[in-house]
Amino acid sequence: QVQLVESGGGLVQPGESLRLSCAASGSIASINAMGWYRQAPGKERELVAVILGSGGSINYADFVKGRFTISRDNAKNTVYLQMNSLTPEDTAVYYCNMNIRQWSMAILTYWGQGTQVTVSS
């Protein structure tokens, strides 16, 4: 089994920054894509950013370009999301997502438990 544990959410004021982390543990042979999604109240879950392969291609949603940075530490099976210049519109539960090849050779997608980010003055 694999577990994803997120940390780093919280309450900040507009213009401030937060850094989210998501660490995977368990039966992991390799991790393909790592990504962050978010879901605001009353809205569907949406992609924020994704990083493919071993620090390969990165894609961002238009609404975070220039403000958020996704990165990964393959040695720690961890993905990060540095969020700068936060606005109230960024308020949501943020979920990490990983596509993992297990030692059994199964390839499965896992989600973190979600971490609340609230941007308010």
N, C-alpha and C positions, 0 to 999 in steps of 0.2 A: 504494500500500500504506500501511497504518497500523501503527504500533508503539505499544504501551503499555509504559512503563517505571515500575516501582514502586520505592519506597525507603522507609526508615524503620523497618523491622522490627528485632527484636533480642531480647535477654534482659533482663527486668526483674523486680523483686520485686513480690509482691502489694501492691496499693495504689498502685503507681506508674503513670506515664502514658507513652504513645507517640503519635507522630503519623506516620501513613502518608501518602505522596503517590503519585500516579499521573499521569504526564504522557503525553499522546498527541501523536504527531507523524506527519506524512505528508500524504496527500491528504485533507484534512478541510475540508468546506464548513460543517458544523455538527454539534454533538453533542446528541443528545436526552437520553436517560437516562444517568446515571453512577451506578455502584453499587459496593459492596464485598460480597464473599462470603468465607466462610472454610470450611476443611475441616480437621477434626481427624483424627488417626490412627484408622482404622477406622470413620470416620463419613462420611456424605454431605456434599457441599458445601451450605452453607446461606446464605441471604441475611442480611446484616448490616444494610445500610442502602442506600437508593437516593434519588437526588435527580433530579427530572424537569425537563426544559426548561431555560430560562435562570434557574436558581435558583428553580425552582418548588416543587411539592409534594415533601415529604420523608416517607419511611416508614422506620421502624426495626423491627427484630426486637424482640420483647418483652424478650429477655434482655440487650439493651444500652440500653434506654431509660433516659435520665437519666445515663448514663455515657459514651456515645459521641456524637460530633457529626460529621455529614458536611457538607462544604461544597465549593463549586466556584469556580474562577476561570476564567471563560469566555475571557478574553483569553489565558490561558496553556494552555488546553485541559487543565486539571489538576483532579483531584478529591482531596480530603483526607479523612482519617478521624482525628479526635482521639479518642484512647481514654484515659479516666481510670478510676481505681479498678479497675485490672485485677486479675483473679483467675486462678488456675491453670486454671479452666474456659475461659478465653479463649485458651489456648494452641492455635495452629492455624497453617496457612498461609493467609494472607490474599491474595485475588485481587481486582483491580479489573476492572470490566466497563463497557464503554461502547457505546452504540448510536450509530453514526456515519453521517452522510450524507456521502458522498465527492463530489468534484467531478464524477465520472462519473454522479452521481445515484443510485448504488447505496447502499442502506442496509444496513449490516452490523454485526454484534456482534463486538467484540474483547475479548480477555482479556489481562491482564497476566501476567507470568511467575510471580507469586506471591512473597510475602515472609514469612519465618518470624517469628512472634511467640511467644515462650516466656515464660511467667510462672511463676517458681519462686523459692522462698526458698533 
